[in-house]
Structure formats: structure tokens, C-alpha cells
């Protein structure tokens, strides 16, 4: 039986991301969008809408959601799931704040 360990990697500071905005992080073969809400909560999702792979990092952050810029799908930041009648889910990553520092958790070896 193998046990998967998680590595925490510092990806920037809270002040690097505008409120209701995002930043992109390269992580191996994928890009991760790190979002900051108006009340300074931080979420991380793969930067790919489940509908047509639109760049969620270029979407509009509102409340706990982001709206994809391509076809207006709304994705919940806390679950990565499409909202309303739309169906689909995007990968999400655990986030930890330590003061101003933002850390993401990746399976061992994935975030470097």
C-alpha cells in the first residue's frame, strides 16, 4: 500500500493578487489559477474550465465563484464544481495562508 504525501510550496504573497483577481502558477504539465476573494480568502483551481478549457484565471471573481470568460460558466472556488444547470468539475488544490505567504499543496513531486 502506498501513501501519498503532500508538499506545501510557497507560491507568492496575498498582496501579489488583487482582491477579486487571480494569478497563474505553472506546475509541471498544468497551470493553476490562484484566486483571491474580496474578503481575502484564497483558492486554487486548475486554470481550465470544465466546459471548453477556457482560462479561469481571466474570468470574473464574484463572491465564492469565478465566471469563465469564454461561455460564462460559473465555477465554485471552494469545490471546483460548475454551478446552476451546468455540469463539470475542475481540479482544486489545498491552500494555506501563513501571514501574507500563500502555500499550495501538491502530491509529492508535482509542484516543482
N, C-alpha and C positions, 0 to 999 in steps of 0.2 A: 504494500500500500504506500503510495507516495503522498507526501504532504506538501501542499503548495504554500510557499511563504510569500509575503508581500513586502516589497521595498518601498519606503517613503522617499520621494525625491522632491527637493525644493525646486519649484518652477517659476518663482518670482515673488513679488510682493503685492499685497492688496492694492497699494497705491498705483501699481502698474496697470490696473484695469479700471476704466471709468465705471461709475455707477451705471447700471443698465447697459453694460457693454461686455466685451469679451476680448480674449487674446488667444492666439493659436500656439500650440506646442507640438513640435514634431516628436513622435515616439515610435521609433522603428519604422514599420510599414504603414503607420496610420498618423493622422493628425487629430489632436484633441483640442476641443474648444473649452476654455475655462471662462465661465460666466460669473459676473458679479451683479447681484440684485441691488435694488435701490436701498435696501436695509442691510447691505454689506454681507449677505450670505454668498457663498461661493460654491459653484457646482462645476463638474467636468463631464463632458459628453464627447463621444467620437464626433468629429466635425462632418457628419454625413447624415442628412435627413433620410429616414427610412422609406420615403416615397420615391424620390428620384435622385438621391445622393446630393442634394443641394447643400451648400456650405452654411451650416447653422451659425457659425461664427459671424456671418454677415447679416444675420436676422435681427429682429427687434425683440429685445428683452422686456417683458412686462409681467409684473408680479413674479410668480414662480414658473414662468414659461418663456419660451422663445418661439417666434414665428419665422418659419423658413422663408427666405427671400424669393424662392422660385415659385411656389404654388400655395403659399400661405398656410401650410400645415402648422399646427400648434403642437409643440413638444414640451412635456412637463420636465423641468430641470431636475427635479428630485428623483424621478423614476426612469426618464428617457422614453416614456411611452407617449404615443400620439394621443391627443385629446379629442373629445367630441366623437363624431361618427368615423373619423379616420382610424385605421388600424396599422400598427407597426411599432417598433421599438429600436432605439439606438443604444449602443454600449455606453455605460456610465462608469465613472471611476471615483473611488472614495477620495475625499478632500479633507485636509486637516489644516486649520489655521493655528499658527504659533506667533502671536503678536501680529506683525504685518506680513510674516512669511507664509506663503501658500505651499503646501506639500500635497502631491498626488501619490496614490498608492497604485503600484503596478505589480503583476505577478513577477517573480524573480527574473531578472534579465530583460524584461520587456521595455522598461522606461529609459534605457540608456543607449 
